[in-house]
């Protein structure tokens, strides 16, 4: 029964295949429309190209309940055409389903090099096997050879909402990994693709890009160095970029942004005293705006360095007087160290300066809290 069914499917596909001709645009075999899905995991591009069959085919025949274990047999099966060997399912229709990654990844924890792969699946009632073949150019699984396998991984199917058309969807996305599912009829089969050491890829890409247009201004080097600070990796490279932003001939500038970035890198490298010297230069540099000084004070508050933050807010007042948001900073600084009367004094001054309703509402709440003897949130 299965052999006859497989042979009839094979001959139907073969007859339509013979009707195709290179260079001519004709309807896809069996009206199984071509489809593709692409997802980036950081700098890594992952794509799946496939032909998408439907449950109801032809339109008058509903095959729901007859897909898994019947139309798509469990295990390997003789397709009745091609090399005559038992083969897996083509994970779609017509030509090979193609899984492509631009960089090395891991699939369900197993390494897979960058490249194009024919994606096949061995279905089962309780467990499936994903097969990534070096052969990505064949018609379906008719010429599948196990010797061409690059990777096999086992996954579990799950019940899912009904899908008339077979689709591939990226259903979970995180900075260094994503989960993709094949969804058809009432079933979903998913697997997780992870990029190991994604920070290395970003830094490698940044090195290349800083040899192009972004490398002709200090802002590009600041952004690259700040990325390294954010992920706490490649800090020696970050320091090199920060130094270039400050001092490279023709593009380097000593300003608040470049100096404060250099200070952040040095602090991450564990050189606290040197970092303090550089950030002091940044805060006192003529380019430092009231807003930039204020934001640095907020960062110190966020790190629990309340007394240091207050000193930064006081420096802002010395340099910039009543400029916005000097009094807001002093409000937060004095509140953080427990001097609520001084905090209330500056909160009232800041409220009178509020440039918009959002700031006005926030400062009214601060005044209310401080008037009741409470530290501000």
N, C-alpha and C positions, 0 to 999 in steps of 0.2 A: 504493500500500500504506500509506504513512504517513498520507495524507489520510484514507483510510477508517478507519484505526485511531484517529486523532485525533478524527474525527467520532463514532465509536462511544463513545469515552471522554466526549466532550462531551455527547452525548445522554443517556448514563447519568447524568452529573452533573446535567443539566438536569431529567431526570425526577424525580430525588430532590429537587432544589431545589423543584420545583413541589409536592412533597408536604409541604414545610415550611409552617408557618403562624406568623406573629408571635404571641408570647405563649405558645406551646405548647412544652413540653420534649419533644423527640423524638430518637431516635438520630441521630447525625451521619451525613451523607451518606457512603455507602460504608463505614460503621463506622470512618472515619478520625477517631480520637479527638482532641479538642482538647487541646493541651499548651502549656506556657509555661515559660520559663527566665528567671531574673533574676540579674544579677550587679552588685554595686556596685564601681566603681573609685574608691576614696576616697568623696567625696560624690556621685559621678555614678552614677545608676541606668541600667542598660542592660537591656532586656528584649526577648525575642522571643516572640511569640504565633503559634502555627501549628497546623495540623491534620496529624496524623501517619499517613501511609499505611504499610502493611506489605508486605514482599516477597511473602509467600504470600497471594494474594487471587484468588478465594475460597480457603477453607482447603485445598482439594484441588489448587490450582494453584500450583506453585512457580515464581516468576518470576526466580529467581536467575540472573544472567547475561543477563537480558533488560531490565534497568532502564536502564542508561546507553547512550544512542544509539538506543534503541528506545522503551520506555515514556516515558522522558524524552529527546526527540530532541536531537541536537546542533544548535546554532545556533537561529535563530528559526524558528518553524513556524506555519502557518495552523491555528488551533484549530478551525475550522469553525463557530464561533459567536461572537456578540458583534459587534465592529466589523469583523470580516473581515480585519484586518491581521495579518501575521506577528507573533507575540509570543514572549516568553521563557517559561521554566518558572516556575510560581508558588512554587517553593522549599518545597513542602509539598503540601497537598491542600485542596480546598474554597475557603473565602474567602481573601483576601489573607493571606500571611504578613506579620506586622507587626513591624518593627524600631523600637524607641523608645529615645531617649536624653533624659535630663533636662537635659543641658548640651551645649554644643558639644564635639565630639571630632574626632579624625582617624581615618580608616579607611584602613589601608594607606598612611598618610602624606598622605592627601587630606582636606581639611576637610569636616566635616558638621555643620550647625547642629543645635541641640536640636529635637526634634520626633518625630512619628510618620511612618514611611515604609512603603510597600508594598515588601516585599523580593522581588525576582525574580532569577532566575539564567539566564544563557545558558551552557548546558553545552557542553563540547568535549572531545575526546579528550586534549588536552594542556594546554588553558588554559580557564578559566572567566571569565565576567564577572559581577560582582555589580552589580545595578541597584537603586538606592534611589529609589523614586518618591514624589512628593508625594501621589499617590493611594493611600491606605491603607485604603479602605473598599469596594473592589470584590470581586466574586466571582472569585477566581483571576486569571488573566491575560487573560481573554476581552475586556476592555475596555482593555487596556494601550495607552497612548499614549507614544511616545518623548519627545514634547514636555513630558511631566510628570516626566521624569527630573531628579533633583537631583544624583545622583552615580553614576558608573560606575567600578569598579575591577577590575583583572584579577588573578586569583589562580591558583595551581596546585593541581590535585587530587592526592590521594595514596591509595595502597592502605591499607586499614585492616581491623581485625578486623570480622567479620560483625556487622551490626546488622539484626535483623528489622524493627524499627520505625524510621522516620525520626526522628532526634533532633537537637537542638541542644545542645551541651555547651561550657561554658567550660573549656578544657583547660590553660590557663596563666594565672596571675594574679600580677601584680606591683603595687607601690603605685600606679603611674600608668598601667598598661595591662593588657589582658587579650586572650587569643586565644580566639575561639569557632570551633567547627567544626560544620558540618552533616554528620551521619554517617548513611549508609544503605547497606544491602547491604554491599559490600566497598570502599566509597569514602568518603573524607572530604574536605571542602572547607573550609578555614579562612581566617580573616582576623583581623588585629590591630586592636584599638580602643585608641587612646591618648588620654589627657587631657593636653593641653598646659598648662603652668604651673599644675599642680594646687595648688601652694602658694597661688596667688591665690584659688582657689575656697575652700580651707579658711579663709583669713583673712577672705574675704567672709562666709562662713557664721558664723565666730566673732563678727564685728562684729554680725551680726543677733542671734545667740543671747545676747550679752552685754547686749542690751536687754531680755532676759526674765529668768527666775528666776536663771540662773547669774550675772547681773550684779549681784546683790544680796549678794554675799559676795566677800571677797578671793581665795578659792581659785579662782574662775572666771577671774579676771584673771591669776593666777599660771600656771594651766594654759595659757591662751592665749599668754602671753608665752613660756613654755617651748617651746611648739610652734615659734614663730618662731626661737628660739635653735637648736633641733634641726635645722631645715632651712636655717638661716643666710639667712633672707629676711624682708623686711618688719620690719627691726630698729627703725626709728623708731616704727612702730606698737607693736612689742613694748615699747619703752621707755615709751610712753604708758600701756600696760596695767600695766607694772610699777610705775610711779609711782602709778597709781590704787590698786593693791593695797596700797601702803605708806601712802598719805595721803588718799585720798578720804574726805570726811566720812561718818560713820556706818558705813562698811564697811571702810575702810582700816586696816591694822594694821602697825606696824613689828615684825616678828618674824623668826626665822631664815629661814623660807621666802620671805617677801616680799623681804627685804633681799638674800638670796643670789641670788634670781632677778634682781633689779635689777642686781646686780654682774655676773652672767653676760651680760646684755644689753649693759651698758656695755663689757665686755671685747670682745664681738663687734664693737662699733662702733669698736674701736681705741683706746679711752681707758683704757689699762692702769693708770695711776696712780690715776685716779678709782675704777676697779673695785676696786683693792686696798684703798682706804679703805672702801668700802662692804662688802666681804666681811669686813674686820676688824670692822666694827660687827656684822655678822651672827653671826660666830663668838663674839663676846663678849656677845651679847644674852642676857638671862636665859632666853629661850625655847629657846635652842640646847641640844639634848640631846646626851649622849655619842655616841649613834649617828649623829646628824646631823653632828657635827664629824668623827667617824671617816670617814664616807662622803665628806666633802669632801676629807679627806686622801687617801683612796683615789683620788679623781678626779685629784688632783695627781700621784700616783704614776703613774697611767695616762697622763698627759701628759708623763712624763719629768721632772717638777719635784721631784726627790727631796729636796733640802734644804728647799724650801718645805713639802713634805709632812711631813717630820720636825718642823718647827716647829709645824705644826698639831697633830700628835699630842702634842707636848710641851705645847702649850696645853691640850689635852684633859686631860692628866694634872694640870696646875696647877689646873684648874677642877673636875675630877671625881674626883681621887684614884684609887682602885682600882676604880672602877665599870667594869663590862663595857661596851664592848670596849676600854678605854683601853690595856691591856697588849698587846692584839693589834696595835693601831696602832703602838705603840712598837716592837714586834718588826719589823713591816714597814718602818717608817721607818729604824731603825738598820741593818737589813740592806741597805736600798737605798743607804745612803751608805757601806757597807763596814765598819761597826762591829759585827762579828759577836759579840764577847763580850757587849756590851750587848743585842743582839738576842736572844741565847740566854737571858740573865737574864730578860727580859720574856716570852719564849716560855714559860718554865717557870711564871711567875706566871699567865699567861693560861691555861695548861693546867689549873692547879688550879681555875680559875673556870669552865671550859667548861660551858655550860648544857645541852648535848645531845651525842649521839654524833657527829653530823656535825662539829661544831666540835672535839670531842675528837680525832677521827681526824686532822683537818687540822692541829691544833696538835702532835700527836705526830709527824707528818711534818716539821713545821717544826723541832721540837727535834732530830730525827734529822739533818736536813740541816745545821743550824747546828753541831751537835756534831762533824760531819765537816768543818767548815770551809767549807761551801758556803752561798752566798746562797740565800734561800728563793725558790721559784718565784713 
